[in-house]
Amino acid sequence: MSDKFTNNVRARLYKQGYQGFTKDDYTSAAIAVECDDLDNPTKEQLSQAVDYLKVKSTSQLSVIDEPVEETFLVGSEDAQPEVESNQLAVAEPEINSITVTSEDKRQIVTAQSSALGFELTEQETLSIASEVDDTFTDYSQFISTVTAAIKNYVDQKFDVIEQSFETNAQDLREHVTNRASRLNQKVNNFSGDIKADMGVIRQNIKSTQFSILARLKAAQ
């Protein structure tokens, strides 16, 4: 497995259009920038290594007879004769990245979602897979990207559910308030009707009393 120094330098060179370096090239670059711990390179060491190999690619610096540090500093003055293009073509370039297919992404989305404890529909799987890039520095980056895409999809689903709860709760509060208002209005109307009816009953009783008294006086 390649070390962090080699992976990072290779990825940076690939983005700038430089390929075809061997492990010896990366080793010489590490020595040139005095990177003793290949799994913990500094940003400055990575940048210097990239510059070193870019110069090496164009000038074909000698790293065999001269110390690496001196070769890096003197530049093209100590360069060996330019290598013919057909010789460069013979050297087998290292793999700078991995490319995944749509089926690869679909399968890993399915596997990762199951590992995270839930199942996705076919449509959900395809939707998440479509959000994942096709090219990665290494397989670990691919897995991390897929996991992040699944988490993002789950977050969106929960956001929709939470919003639905809030919307329904607001609708319920408005409904309860409306029904309470209607009930209070009916109670008020009922009280008013009772008062009106009682007034009419009292008036009828008084009228009946007057009528009875009038008849009694007339009979006397």
Salt bridges, closest charged atoms under 4 A:
ASP25 OD1 - LYS56 NZ 3.80
GLU94 OE1 - ARG10 NH2 2.95
GLU103 OE2 - ARG106 NH2 2.65
GLU124 OE2 - LYS157 NZ 3.78
ASP134 OD1 - LYS105 NZ 2.74
